[in-house]
Structure formats: structure tokens, C-alpha cells
């Protein structure tokens, strides 16, 4: 039996609610100004005393923020806001909860499917083997295993250097699904790609295959119509909306999003990367020049890691499955190629323990020869900035690949504020001149690769539900390196001289925006 999806009236309510939520931020500033004017006009001599009380209250809240655990930059932004604009700051603090990011989104804290003791032992043996071959990567794998993410062998990986190739393979694989198809995406946009996918999903659902989809509400407010939602339900597809905007107008919880990109077929094949479901990801429409994105298909034992992540999120949202968790395990696991893989996730319910941020730090600090990173956005903590600088100073070939045509100009100018320090320490920065580089990947020493939905910014590390896979000593690492070489061949190297020549007005506004990068 299928849950009823939002009707037209409710979809309209969701869009109005989103606009209302955004407007509330502006209204807090108006409240600050209005309070100051009213105090000045009606209290006159007492205005200074009254405003002193408000400032003192803001300072006390700022002290409370300072004493909480969590991101130093996140706390600094709140403290500046509370001290500079106490009325606005306190209103927003009450709405957003300050630095307390384990929000109540109506998500239940649900454990992933239970693994047998023999599976844990096999993962432990894999970590031991990896440690003997590469001690640094063994430590990283052990760190993630302690947080519940198993290390798998008997897995093959295929790398996709563009969205069109990725979708061709994914759709062809879905056509052969026999048991289930799980899809979890931040953006699920109507268009030619979706039409192809929906035709396959509809046919497979009619053939008795379980089809379940999770998509983020905020990411699809204007990209998925009521008719499409209804057609999915009529086709027998189970759909769940993550964090419906209209439920949380009073708390502005739309800041917390499901940014994952996961597709799982029969527990045997799993896809992830930076690619959402949308025509721009396959360059069928032009947005910000050529859209460069990447993905990976995991085939074999490691695919279960992503199936487990989807099942956990499905239950956290409050849904149930018609079968036991073990039903969704792969029926047959063939012998895989060399190396190991380790799927993992992160989200605000983990804060202040952030596995994705810690994984980036360990990858950077463990690099000995090469460290290549692709990211569309860059706004990081001082610890990660310094880790990159130290790696470059130590002789590691550190390269940061970013877009030359950004989708968000304000995010780009914030990223620029970090680049001067990186350049002075020898980090090489390449801007992808054909257009927008949306790929999210890390390659270290031609030994390890990270591919997933993760950006290098505060949203990924603090606010979003994200996913990724570490690939240790697998042939796909070399495929990623070859693609990165091609990206750099199409890119222009950014220099310290260019950075120093930025207009003063751009520098000024970039510095202000950087202070509040946690919300950008």
C-alpha cells in the first residue's frame, strides 16, 4: 500500500513555506533596526540602558555558543552575529538552535542493518591485510570501521568521467533489476534523463521489482511537479520526501539536507558520485558552460555498504520495509579484483564527530607524493587549510581543481579568500575553463581514491547528509588519475599574482562573506 504523496495544495504550501522561511531571515534584520529606532524614539534617555541590556543578553548567548563543542568557525560566526546585532542574532539563534546541529527533523536515530559476527571478522581481516600493505591506509580504514563502516574485498569498481556515460550504465543496469532498485538523490529533476529512468522504473515496478526513492524536498521545490509525483505513485514506486519544507517553517530546518547520491540495484551494484538526476549533469542542457562531473559503480560485496545506508535512511525517515533486512543482501557475490573498498556516510546527527571531515584530514596528512582534489566549493576549517599547506611544504604535489565558471558566484569569491595562503605554500590551483567542475574526488599517491557527494565546505562537513566510498589499491584509482590529468590539461593554472590583483571591493565583500560561509 502506497503512502499518498503531496497534493497540489500541499505542494503550493511547501513552496510558500520555503519563501516564508527565507523571508524570516531578512525580517530579523528589520526587527533589529526597528528595535533600535523604537528604543531611541520612545525611551529616549533610557534607550542606551535598554540597548545595553539587549547587548548584554546577546553577549551571554555568545558565551553559551563559545562553550559548546563543535566547529570553531561555526561558533565564531554566531558569536559575531550575536555581538554585532543582538536582536537579530538571538532571534536566529532561537530559530536555528545555534551550534546544536542534531536537529529533530522527525528523523529517528536508527542503526544500520545488523551484521553477523563473521562479517565483522572478515572486515577486520581486510583491515589487517591493508595495514600490512599500507599502514597509513590501514589506520584510516580502522578509524571508519570503528564507526560502523566495513571494509570489503571481492569488489570491482568502474569509473565514469562524465554524466552521460554514467546514466547509460545506470539505466541499462536498472533494466535488468530482479529484486529491488533504491535511489536516493538530492536533485531528481524532470527532463530527458528522468523520462528514460522513469520508463524503466515503471516497467520494473510492474514486473514486481521493489522500487524505492528518497529525494530532498528543498533541492526539488521547482524541479519536480505534482503530476510527476503522482505518476510515480501510480506506477507502484514508493517515494519519500526528505525534510519537507512546510513542516519546519518555524525552525528553518531546510538548512539540513539529504545531499547523497546513491543508486543500488539488487544489492549487487551501487552507484555514487557528484551526479544528480538532471539533464545538465549529462550536458543535455547548458548551464555554466560544460558541466564536468564524475561517478563510480561498485559491483560485488561492497555494494551492500550503500544498500545498508539507504535502508538506514529509509527507516530514519519513519518508513518500513516489507521484508527483513537480509532479504536485500546480494544473492551472489562473485570474486572481485584487487584492492578494497569502504562505503561510508555522514550527517548532522553525528556532530561534533564528523567522519567525512576526519577522512579528508587523514587523506591529506598521509599523502607522501601526490594529492589531487576536485571540488566545486571550498570553505574549510583552519585545520584543513593548514593540513594542505603542511603537505605542500613537505614536498607533496598538492593540486586543487575547481570550476572557472561557478554556479554560485558568492561561494566562488569566498573560496578565493583561502587560495592566497595555499598558493604561498606551493599548492597548485587549476580552474576548469570549459565550465563548471562539479566532481567531488580525492586521489592520493596513486593508491587511494575518494569519490562521493562530498564538497569541501561547511555544509558538507556540518549540515548535510553525505556519502562516499574509499577505494584502496584498486585499478579505478589509476582511471581517476588519468581523468584528472585531462581536466588539468583543459584548465588554467591560477597564480598568486592573479590573486593579489583582485579588486579591493571584491576583497572586502569576500572577507565579509567568508565570516558567514557556514550559511552560504
Secondary structure as the mmCIF struct_conf table of DSSP 4:
data_model
#
loop_
_struct_conf.conf_type_id
_struct_conf.id
_struct_conf.beg_label_comp_id
_struct_conf.beg_label_asym_id
_struct_conf.beg_label_seq_id
_struct_conf.end_label_comp_id
_struct_conf.end_label_asym_id
_struct_conf.end_label_seq_id
HELX_LH_PP_P HELX_LH_PP_P1 UNK A 2 UNK A 6
HELX_RH_AL_P HELX_RH_AL_P1 UNK A 8 UNK A 38
HELX_RH_PI_P HELX_RH_PI_P1 UNK A 39 UNK A 43
HELX_RH_3T_P HELX_RH_3T_P1 UNK A 44 UNK A 46
HELX_RH_AL_P HELX_RH_AL_P2 UNK A 47 UNK A 67
BEND BEND1 UNK A 68 UNK A 68
BEND BEND2 UNK A 70 UNK A 70
HELX_RH_AL_P HELX_RH_AL_P3 UNK A 72 UNK A 84
BEND BEND3 UNK A 85 UNK A 85
HELX_RH_AL_P HELX_RH_AL_P4 UNK A 86 UNK A 96
TURN_TY1_P TURN_TY1_P1 UNK A 98 UNK A 99
BEND BEND4 UNK A 105 UNK A 106
HELX_LH_PP_P HELX_LH_PP_P2 UNK A 111 UNK A 116
HELX_RH_AL_P HELX_RH_AL_P5 UNK A 117 UNK A 133
HELX_RH_AL_P HELX_RH_AL_P6 UNK A 135 UNK A 145
TURN_TY1_P TURN_TY1_P2 UNK A 146 UNK A 148
STRN STRN1 UNK A 152 UNK A 152
BEND BEND5 UNK A 154 UNK A 154
STRN STRN2 UNK A 155 UNK A 160
BEND BEND6 UNK A 161 UNK A 162
HELX_RH_AL_P HELX_RH_AL_P7 UNK A 163 UNK A 175
TURN_TY1_P TURN_TY1_P3 UNK A 176 UNK A 176
BEND BEND7 UNK A 178 UNK A 179
STRN STRN3 UNK A 180 UNK A 185
BEND BEND8 UNK A 186 UNK A 186
STRN STRN4 UNK A 188 UNK A 188
BEND BEND9 UNK A 191 UNK A 191
HELX_RH_AL_P HELX_RH_AL_P8 UNK A 192 UNK A 206
TURN_TY1_P TURN_TY1_P4 UNK A 207 UNK A 208
STRN STRN5 UNK A 210 UNK A 216
BEND BEND10 UNK A 217 UNK A 217
HELX_RH_3T_P HELX_RH_3T_P2 UNK A 218 UNK A 220
TURN_TY1_P TURN_TY1_P5 UNK A 221 UNK A 223
BEND BEND11 UNK A 224 UNK A 224
HELX_RH_AL_P HELX_RH_AL_P9 UNK A 226 UNK A 234
TURN_TY1_P TURN_TY1_P6 UNK A 235 UNK A 236
STRN STRN6 UNK A 238 UNK A 242
BEND BEND12 UNK A 243 UNK A 243
HELX_RH_3T_P HELX_RH_3T_P3 UNK A 245 UNK A 248
TURN_TY1_P TURN_TY1_P7 UNK A 249 UNK A 252
HELX_RH_3T_P HELX_RH_3T_P4 UNK A 253 UNK A 255
BEND BEND13 UNK A 256 UNK A 256
STRN STRN7 UNK A 258 UNK A 258
STRN STRN8 UNK A 261 UNK A 265
TURN_TY1_P TURN_TY1_P8 UNK A 266 UNK A 268
STRN STRN9 UNK A 269 UNK A 273
BEND BEND14 UNK A 274 UNK A 274
STRN STRN10 UNK A 277 UNK A 277
BEND BEND15 UNK A 278 UNK A 278
HELX_RH_3T_P HELX_RH_3T_P5 UNK A 279 UNK A 282
TURN_TY1_P TURN_TY1_P9 UNK A 283 UNK A 283
BEND BEND16 UNK A 284 UNK A 285
BEND BEND17 UNK A 287 UNK A 288
STRN STRN11 UNK A 289 UNK A 289
STRN STRN12 UNK A 290 UNK A 292
STRN STRN13 UNK A 295 UNK A 300
TURN_TY1_P TURN_TY1_P10 UNK A 301 UNK A 302
HELX_RH_AL_P HELX_RH_AL_P10 UNK A 303 UNK A 316
TURN_TY1_P TURN_TY1_P11 UNK A 317 UNK A 318
BEND BEND18 UNK A 322 UNK A 323
HELX_RH_3T_P HELX_RH_3T_P6 UNK A 325 UNK A 328
BEND BEND19 UNK A 329 UNK A 329
BEND BEND20 UNK A 331 UNK A 331
BEND BEND21 UNK A 338 UNK A 339
STRN STRN14 UNK A 340 UNK A 346
HELX_RH_3T_P HELX_RH_3T_P7 UNK A 348 UNK A 350
TURN_TY1_P TURN_TY1_P12 UNK A 351 UNK A 352
HELX_RH_AL_P HELX_RH_AL_P11 UNK A 355 UNK A 366
BEND BEND22 UNK A 368 UNK A 369
STRN STRN15 UNK A 370 UNK A 374
BEND BEND23 UNK A 376 UNK A 376
STRN STRN16 UNK A 378 UNK A 378
HELX_RH_AL_P HELX_RH_AL_P12 UNK A 382 UNK A 393
TURN_TY1_P TURN_TY1_P13 UNK A 394 UNK A 395
STRN STRN17 UNK A 397 UNK A 403
BEND BEND24 UNK A 404 UNK A 405
BEND BEND25 UNK A 407 UNK A 407
HELX_RH_AL_P HELX_RH_AL_P13 UNK A 409 UNK A 424
TURN_TY1_P TURN_TY1_P14 UNK A 425 UNK A 426
STRN STRN18 UNK A 428 UNK A 432
TURN_TY1_P TURN_TY1_P15 UNK A 433 UNK A 434
STRN STRN19 UNK A 435 UNK A 437
STRN STRN20 UNK A 441 UNK A 444
TURN_TY1_P TURN_TY1_P16 UNK A 445 UNK A 447
STRN STRN21 UNK A 448 UNK A 452
BEND BEND26 UNK A 453 UNK A 453
STRN STRN22 UNK A 456 UNK A 456
BEND BEND27 UNK A 457 UNK A 457
HELX_RH_AL_P HELX_RH_AL_P14 UNK A 458 UNK A 458
HELX_RH_PI_P HELX_RH_PI_P2 UNK A 459 UNK A 463
STRN STRN23 UNK A 465 UNK A 465
STRN STRN24 UNK A 466 UNK A 472
BEND BEND28 UNK A 473 UNK A 473
HELX_RH_AL_P HELX_RH_AL_P15 UNK A 475 UNK A 489
TURN_TY1_P TURN_TY1_P17 UNK A 490 UNK A 490
STRN STRN25 UNK A 491 UNK A 494
HELX_RH_AL_P HELX_RH_AL_P16 UNK A 496 UNK A 500
TURN_TY1_P TURN_TY1_P18 UNK A 501 UNK A 501
BEND BEND29 UNK A 502 UNK A 502
HELX_RH_AL_P HELX_RH_AL_P17 UNK A 504 UNK A 515
TURN_TY1_P TURN_TY1_P19 UNK A 516 UNK A 516
HELX_RH_3T_P HELX_RH_3T_P8 UNK A 517 UNK A 519
#
